[in-house]
């Protein structure tokens, strides 16, 4: 079998590329051309490359069945699979159409026959005609894999298609995997959510390789966030261009929505079982004075150990939308649904971490009295404020309120846990934050120690005395002097000072997304759930002040 001039030129071009420069399709094409060169006993050296690049196209349009099989597999791997069409049926139809050499007309007939089994007859005819025109236009000399791929993509995009009512615009930038019929429609996460909304299997219409790649990228993205000093990659820095699965996408959006969850991400522990007992060291090995004298062996010492038990609890959020939205405009509302689910999850998780209490009578009167109190996020697990109050780790700011001396007194009360400021967080509410903004200790570079955080340059307060400031609307500023919400007198504020390494946030499961329908109300619901646990390394007490609550100042 003799290589055509066009195949020689193409082989020479591919040989000039490194493995990192080639796409998966080009790697497959190179392997096919190398096999053909081996049959022709062609030596692939510099002389071959130089000679091949200087060749003129020979106009030979004939392809062997083996050649075509490799080219079709490469060209249609993503295109056909994303449309629910079995590429093996296409290949078999091509092989059956003509043994030996296969020409352009055979490709058209074979594709038409194969598509007929998967699409209406008129669509198959239109597709075959479109392929004929596209291939004829693309074909110059011998048909190459790139030309075939381009021809199939144009044909399957244009033939027999009804325009979508709503299509997301795109400029084609970024490393984004798309699964709909043309660039710009949906990412993998968007397609998954669309399937859920339409009551289809979550991975319907998503190529298995593409889904596997998106899941792996999503996991890697989350791992990178967990192991770095966090900026979560935020909007405009590239994170939004990384294609990922729906669960990873919602988790990432949760971190972007919640500054507290993002700051605590380094404390996340993946739980291999529902109730996970994590062994840890609680005390250091003791060293003692030694001597060479006989009988003076020092007493041995073993490091203290203990167990931290993580018991995952479930949070569930429901977003409703009408049948009409499903029928007429489901694609545009997908980003809204994603944002709604993520922001709701962030708010609930913050509420649980800050205000959680699993006592029979919740510490906050209004939570205890609220409708459906048993299912509120503040009932998920014991939170930071609960641990601080129960462990007698509170500092009154009754005198002078939010001032530098009270902040330093609170940090002093944390003992050794308050020494390394980069391990701390100050969590405040909106009103408390505005009090912090007015302090001179947040104003200038020499006070803050970082030009990027100085209020005189940024207009915002990001750190005070080296402690990062986190603002959460769930940090309550309607409390009594004791730091809880009572029957009356709820006019006092609070701030939390947290030693991050002392706390563990267990992750048992990422987001699971499902759908349900209420036929009477003509409403569909998207239901998202995830599981988390939250515990201290050691129980908070006067001797273990791993969190401290500032209380009793005018909010």
Secondary structure, DSSP 8 states (H G I E B T S, - for coil): ----HHHHHHHHHHHTS-GGGS-HHHHHHHHHHHHHHHHTT---SHHHHHHHHT--------EEHHHHHHHHHHHHTTTTGGGT--HHHHHHHHHHH-SSEE-HHHHHHHHHHHHHTTS-HHHHHHHHHHHHHHHHHH-SSS--HHHHHHHHHHHHHHTT----S--------SS--B-SSSTTS-BHHHHHHHHHHTTS-TTTT--HHHHHHHHHHHHHHHHHHHHSSS---TTTTTGGGS---HHHHHHHHHHHH-HHHHHTGGGEEE-SSSEEEEEEE-S--------SSTT---------EEEEEEE-EEEEEEEEEEHHHHHHSHHHHHHHHHHHHHHHHHHHHHHHHHH---SSS-SSHHHHHSTTGGGSGGGSS--HHHHHHHTT-EEE-TTTSS-HHHHHHHHHTTGGGGS-GGGEEEEE-HHHHHHHHTSGGGTSHHHHS-GGG-HHHHSS--EETTEEEEE-TTS---B-TTSS--SS---EEEEEEEEGGGEEEEEEEEEEEEEEEETTTTEEEEEEEEEEEEEESS---SS--SEEEEEEEE-
